[in-house]
Amino acid sequence: MAHVHVIANQKGGVGKTTVTVNLAAVVADTLGRTPEETPVLGVSTDPQASMLEWATRVGDELPFDFEQCDDNPRVLSKLRAITRYAHIFVDTPGSLENQPILEEVLRQADDVIVPVEPEPLAFSPAARTIQKVIAPIGVPWRVLINNWDPRDGETDLKQTRDYLALKRFPTFNTVIRRYKLHARAAAEGVTVVQYPKNRVALEARQDFFKLALEVLGGLTSQVKPGHSGNAVSTGPGAGVA
């Protein structure tokens, strides 16, 4: 069954592209296919094309297929009709200017991941995205605490969790920790599954493996309003265009 996962927050700089790329890479790697025959598609709808630049640098070692599609809502409206892939991960713009694109993608989504950094200035933009854009469409969503640096202690993390609990926002149990590996990955042309084999890299990968388990496990209990039973079977011969 094909599932569309959208990573969205209208605030820029919260790590949407990093989450999209590394989550897609982990799912593709876990499903055990080769880059030439992958069950995962990554789609960028961000006109800044950061994901495109990253994917280009990874080149043939990218463990999932990729498409840049930031200016054609008609094509994006057909995401659910793609039958070649089991999972589609969609990166979205970090601005208010591309809301029609974001809304079109959300209408295709089976679930939405909302990354938020553990700092007070990030709270309101995330809440605004959820309440004004995501929730009205009726798609299942959860907040992901992203880019938390354990060296700063747990005060910011606790404050963020308390805020999300007060708002009654559903959240992932997984917290993505801040690592220089993640910050350098795009420039070095690697994804999380290609990090060096050492302790720090193992810890960095572990966060995304745990997140992937939550995302894929959550699909069994989610029913999207108006989309019950309409996911399509995988098969050859489909593409974005």
C-alpha positions as CSV (number, residue, x, y, z in Angstrom):
1,M,0.0,0.0,0.0
2,A,1.3,3.5,-0.9
3,H,1.4,6.0,1.9
4,V,2.1,9.8,1.6
5,H,3.9,11.3,4.6
6,V,4.2,15.1,4.6
7,I,6.7,17.0,6.7
8,A,5.3,20.5,7.3
9,N,5.8,23.7,9.4
10,Q,5.5,27.1,7.9
11,K,8.4,28.3,10.1
12,G,11.7,28.0,8.2
13,G,14.8,26.5,9.8
14,V,13.2,23.8,11.9
15,G,14.8,20.9,10.0
16,K,12.1,19.8,7.7
17,T,14.5,18.8,4.9
18,T,16.8,16.9,7.2
19,V,13.9,15.0,8.7
20,T,12.5,14.3,5.2
21,V,15.7,13.0,3.7
22,N,16.9,10.9,6.6
23,L,13.5,9.4,7.3
24,A,13.0,8.5,3.6
25,A,16.6,7.0,3.6
26,V,16.0,4.9,6.8
27,V,12.6,3.6,5.5
28,A,14.2,2.7,2.1
29,D,17.2,1.1,3.8
30,T,15.0,-0.9,6.2
31,L,12.8,-2.2,3.4
32,G,15.9,-3.7,2.0
33,R,15.8,-2.6,-1.7
34,T,18.6,-1.2,-3.8
35,P,18.8,2.4,-5.0
36,E,17.9,1.1,-8.5
37,E,14.7,-0.5,-7.2
38,T,13.5,1.5,-4.2
39,P,10.0,1.5,-2.7
40,V,10.4,5.1,-1.5
41,L,10.0,8.4,-3.2
42,G,11.1,11.7,-1.8
43,V,9.4,14.9,-3.1
44,S,10.4,18.5,-2.5
45,T,7.8,21.2,-2.9
46,D,10.2,23.9,-1.5
47,P,11.2,26.4,-4.2
48,Q,14.5,26.9,-2.4
49,A,15.3,23.3,-3.6
50,S,17.5,22.4,-0.6
51,M,16.5,18.7,-0.9
52,L,17.3,18.7,-4.6
53,E,20.8,20.0,-3.9
54,W,21.3,17.4,-1.2
55,A,20.0,14.6,-3.4
56,T,22.2,15.7,-6.3
57,R,25.3,15.5,-4.1
58,V,24.4,12.0,-2.8
59,G,24.0,11.0,-6.5
60,D,23.7,7.3,-7.3
61,E,24.0,6.3,-3.6
62,L,20.7,8.0,-2.7
63,P,18.6,5.1,-1.3
64,F,15.3,6.5,-2.6
65,D,14.0,8.1,-5.8
66,F,13.5,11.9,-5.8
67,E,11.5,14.6,-7.6
68,Q,11.5,18.4,-7.3
69,C,8.0,19.7,-7.7
70,D,7.4,23.2,-6.3
71,D,5.3,25.0,-8.9
72,N,2.7,22.5,-10.2
73,P,-0.3,21.8,-7.9
74,R,-1.9,19.7,-10.6
75,V,1.0,17.2,-10.5
76,L,1.0,17.2,-6.7
77,S,-2.7,16.4,-6.7
78,K,-1.8,13.1,-8.3
79,L,0.5,11.9,-5.5
80,R,-1.9,9.3,-4.3
81,A,-2.3,7.9,-7.8
82,I,1.4,6.9,-8.0
83,T,1.5,3.1,-7.7
84,R,5.3,2.4,-8.0
85,Y,6.1,3.3,-4.4
86,A,5.1,2.1,-1.0
87,H,6.0,5.3,0.8
88,I,6.3,8.9,-0.4
89,F,7.9,11.5,1.8
90,V,7.2,15.2,1.0
91,D,9.3,18.2,2.1
92,T,7.3,21.4,2.2
93,P,8.1,25.2,2.1
94,G,9.0,27.1,5.2
95,S,7.0,30.2,4.5
96,L,3.5,31.6,4.3
97,E,3.9,32.4,0.6
98,N,3.3,28.9,-0.7
99,Q,0.2,27.9,1.2
100,P,-1.7,26.7,-1.9
101,I,1.1,24.2,-2.6
102,L,1.1,23.1,1.1
103,E,-2.7,22.7,1.2
104,E,-2.7,20.6,-2.0
105,V,0.0,18.3,-0.6
106,L,-1.9,18.0,2.7
107,R,-5.0,16.8,0.8
108,Q,-2.9,13.9,-0.5
109,A,-1.4,13.0,2.9
110,D,-1.9,9.9,5.0
111,D,-0.1,11.6,7.9
112,V,1.8,14.8,8.7
113,I,5.0,15.3,10.8
114,V,5.3,18.7,12.3
115,P,9.0,19.3,13.4
116,V,9.4,21.9,16.1
117,E,12.7,22.9,17.8
118,P,12.8,23.0,21.6
119,E,12.8,26.8,22.0
120,P,9.9,29.1,22.8
121,L,10.1,31.2,19.6
122,A,9.3,28.0,17.6
123,F,6.1,27.2,19.5
124,S,3.7,29.8,18.0
125,P,4.5,29.3,14.3
126,A,4.1,25.5,14.7
127,A,0.8,25.9,16.5
128,R,-0.4,28.4,13.8
129,T,0.5,25.9,11.1
130,I,-1.4,23.1,12.8
131,Q,-4.5,25.1,13.7
132,K,-4.9,27.1,10.5
133,V,-3.6,24.8,7.9
134,I,-3.2,21.1,8.9
135,A,-6.1,20.5,11.3
136,P,-8.9,22.0,9.1
137,I,-8.0,19.4,6.4
138,G,-8.6,16.6,8.7
139,V,-5.4,14.6,8.1
140,P,-3.7,12.8,11.1
141,W,-0.7,14.6,12.4
142,R,1.9,14.5,15.2
143,V,4.6,16.9,16.4
144,L,8.2,15.9,16.4
145,I,10.7,17.6,18.7
146,N,13.7,18.1,16.5
147,N,17.2,19.3,16.9
148,W,17.5,19.0,20.7
149,D,21.0,19.3,22.0
150,P,21.4,17.1,25.2
151,R,24.4,19.3,26.2
152,D,22.0,22.1,27.0
153,G,20.3,20.0,29.6
154,E,16.6,19.0,29.7
155,T,15.1,22.3,30.6
156,D,14.2,23.3,27.0
157,L,13.1,19.8,26.3
158,K,10.8,19.7,29.3
159,Q,9.4,23.2,28.5
160,T,8.6,22.0,24.9
161,R,6.9,18.9,26.1
162,D,4.9,20.8,28.7
163,Y,3.7,23.3,26.0
164,L,2.7,20.5,23.6
165,A,0.9,18.7,26.5
166,L,-0.9,21.9,27.4
167,K,-2.1,22.4,23.8
168,R,-3.0,18.7,23.7
169,F,-1.0,18.2,20.6
170,P,-0.2,14.5,19.7
171,T,3.6,14.0,19.7
172,F,6.2,11.4,18.8
173,N,8.0,9.6,21.6
174,T,11.2,9.9,19.6
175,V,13.2,13.1,19.9
176,I,15.7,13.9,17.2
177,R,19.0,15.0,18.9
178,R,21.3,17.6,17.4
179,Y,24.4,16.2,15.8
180,K,27.0,17.9,13.6
181,L,26.7,14.8,11.4
182,H,23.2,15.9,10.5
183,A,24.3,19.5,9.8
184,R,27.2,18.4,7.6
185,A,25.4,15.6,5.7
186,A,23.9,17.7,2.9
187,A,27.2,19.4,2.1
188,E,29.1,16.0,2.3
189,G,26.5,14.3,0.1
190,V,25.4,11.5,2.5
191,T,22.2,10.4,4.3
192,V,21.9,9.0,7.8
193,V,22.3,5.4,6.5
194,Q,25.7,6.3,5.1
195,Y,27.2,7.9,8.2
196,P,30.6,6.5,9.4
197,K,30.4,3.4,11.6
198,N,31.2,4.9,15.0
199,R,29.4,5.5,18.3
200,V,28.2,9.0,17.6
201,A,27.0,8.1,14.1
202,L,25.2,5.0,15.5
203,E,23.4,7.3,18.1
204,A,22.5,9.7,15.3
205,R,21.1,7.0,13.1
206,Q,19.2,5.4,16.0
207,D,16.9,8.5,16.4
208,F,15.7,8.2,12.8
209,F,15.3,4.4,13.0
210,K,13.1,5.0,16.1
211,L,11.1,7.7,14.3
212,A,10.6,5.4,11.3
213,L,9.2,2.7,13.6
214,E,6.7,5.2,15.0
215,V,5.7,6.6,11.6
216,L,5.2,3.2,10.1
217,G,3.6,1.7,13.2
218,G,1.2,4.6,13.4
219,L,-0.3,3.9,10.0
220,T,-2.0,0.8,11.3
221,S,-4.1,2.8,13.7
222,Q,-4.8,5.9,11.6
223,V,-7.8,6.4,9.5
224,K,-7.9,9.6,7.5
225,P,-11.3,11.2,7.2
226,G,-12.6,10.6,3.7
227,H,-9.7,8.3,2.7
228,S,-10.6,5.0,4.3
229,G,-9.4,2.2,2.2
230,N,-8.2,4.3,-0.8
231,A,-4.5,3.7,-0.7
232,V,-3.3,1.9,-3.8
233,S,-1.3,-1.2,-4.3
234,T,2.3,-0.9,-5.4
235,G,3.4,-1.8,-8.8
236,P,5.7,-0.8,-11.7
237,G,5.3,1.9,-14.1
238,A,4.2,5.1,-12.2
239,G,6.0,8.4,-11.7
240,V,5.3,11.8,-10.4
241,A,4.6,13.3,-13.8
